[in-house]
Amino acid sequence: MNLKNTMLFFLIILCFSMSFGQEEGEDVIRNTFEQYKTAILNDRGEEAFQYVDSRTHAYYNKMAEVSRQADSLAVDSMDLLDKMMVLTIRHRATKEEIQSFDGKRLLIFAIKNGMIDKKSVGYQEIGAVSFEGKEMATGQLRTLGQDTPVYFDFHKEEGNWKVDLTSVFAISGAAMKKMFEESGEDENEMLDLILEMMTGTAPTSAIWHPIE
């Protein structure tokens, strides 16, 4: 085999190896999301926590602290999604539970108490995957087999790929705010109505006050 043919041979092998490695990496990303989804659908909160990244941990830690300490003015000034999170926690959890929450306990509570919609999660999967360096990837969310404009970020932490739930909060919050604005109803009244529909119990004014 002459030099030209040798170089061509190794170039073909290299391209094949890179292509195979990329597909394998995409499967790892999709599998991470599937494992997270399976844990959610089976109420395995501690297991689900293993598949979410440090950004998600930090967010739930913050929400646990805010749920204990924020007064009505602070809650009302929050982004819509954060406001709904805090009010939902205060409406659904007992005083003792809220006082015990850290990020992990809060996420487990949310999973076990229906704060994450299992029905919609069950229809979700990751479609196209793209990598940004060796430790970050984005995966397009597919629902009922259809591509959506929503993308989850994934980060490699301690050797394992994990999903960043916070990466979809901005688009989710914007969609919710648009829906509220189009309804013409007062935002806080809409939140009260949603909480009542979710639990069958009307919230009291206590959800606007810090936990003593």
Secondary structure by P-SEA (a helix, b strand, c coil): ccaaaaaaaaaaaaaaaaaaaaaaaaaaaaaaaaaaaaaaaacaaaaaaaaccaaaaaaaaaaaaaaacccaaaaaaccaaaaaaaaaaaacccaaaaaaccaaaaaaaaaacccccaaaaaaccccbbbbccccbbbbbbbcccccccbbbbbbbcccbbbbccccaaaaaaaaaaaaaaaacccaaaaaaaaaaaacccccccccccccc
